[in-house]
Amino acid sequence: MEKNSLYASAHLVVAAIRIHEHRHGGPPTIEHICDTLSISPEEGNRLCHKLSSLEIIEALEKSGETRVFIKNHLNIEKIPSQAETRTLRAELDEFKKSREAQIQKIKSIQSEQAEKKKKLHEELEQRLKAIIKN
């Protein structure tokens, strides 16, 4: 089992929820899970959102707090146990590529507009010359 796999992280999050419920007699917040697992709040929110979309956990927001419950821990077994392939570097590279594509599109539109402007200017110049000759 890979350390950074979603499968392993799902087991850890469910275990953290169970530990908190045992110790404190109630469901934990995402911050409690992050403290238990020693992960950043951003990573905790990402994991909880992902596990919520897989219907493994359920987040209930009440009085300004989001409490997390185990919905169906058996859905963890449907997750492949390989490490997540999308890393921050891969996402950054993908963003850069999409940004470069947008820049190229903008440049092509600008060149088309410049060409149209040039043709319009030439046409107006020819009309003006025709008017002056008459």
ChimeraX attribute file (.defattr): number of C-alpha atoms within 10 A of each C-alpha:
attribute: neighborCount
match mode: 1-to-1
recipient: residues
	/A:1	10
	/A:2	12
	/A:3	12
	/A:4	13
	/A:5	16
	/A:6	20
	/A:7	21
	/A:8	18
	/A:9	20
	/A:10	22
	/A:11	15
	/A:12	15
	/A:13	24
	/A:14	23
	/A:15	17
	/A:16	19
	/A:17	24
	/A:18	18
	/A:19	16
	/A:20	18
	/A:21	14
	/A:22	11
	/A:23	8
	/A:24	10
	/A:25	10
	/A:26	14
	/A:27	20
	/A:28	22
	/A:29	19
	/A:30	22
	/A:31	18
	/A:32	18
	/A:33	25
	/A:34	19
	/A:35	14
	/A:36	16
	/A:37	15
	/A:38	10
	/A:39	12
	/A:40	13
	/A:41	15
	/A:42	12
	/A:43	11
	/A:44	21
	/A:45	15
	/A:46	12
	/A:47	17
	/A:48	23
	/A:49	15
	/A:50	15
	/A:51	25
	/A:52	18
	/A:53	11
	/A:54	16
	/A:55	16
	/A:56	21
	/A:57	24
	/A:58	19
	/A:59	20
	/A:60	13
	/A:61	11
	/A:62	8
	/A:63	6
	/A:64	6
	/A:65	13
	/A:66	16
	/A:67	18
	/A:68	23
	/A:69	20
	/A:70	18
	/A:71	16
	/A:72	14
	/A:73	15
	/A:74	10
	/A:75	14
	/A:76	21
	/A:77	11
	/A:78	9
	/A:79	14
	/A:80	13
	/A:81	17
	/A:82	14
	/A:83	15
	/A:84	13
	/A:85	9
	/A:86	8
	/A:87	10
	/A:88	9
	/A:89	9
	/A:90	11
	/A:91	11
	/A:92	11
	/A:93	12
	/A:94	12
	/A:95	12
	/A:96	12
	/A:97	12
	/A:98	12
	/A:99	12
	/A:100	12
	/A:101	12
	/A:102	12
	/A:103	12
	/A:104	12
	/A:105	12
	/A:106	12
	/A:107	12
	/A:108	12
	/A:109	12
	/A:110	12
	/A:111	12
	/A:112	12
	/A:113	12
	/A:114	12
	/A:115	12
	/A:116	12
	/A:117	12
	/A:118	12
	/A:119	12
	/A:120	12
	/A:121	12
	/A:122	12
	/A:123	12
	/A:124	12
	/A:125	12
	/A:126	12
	/A:127	12
	/A:128	11
	/A:129	11
	/A:130	10
	/A:131	9
	/A:132	8
	/A:133	7
	/A:134	5
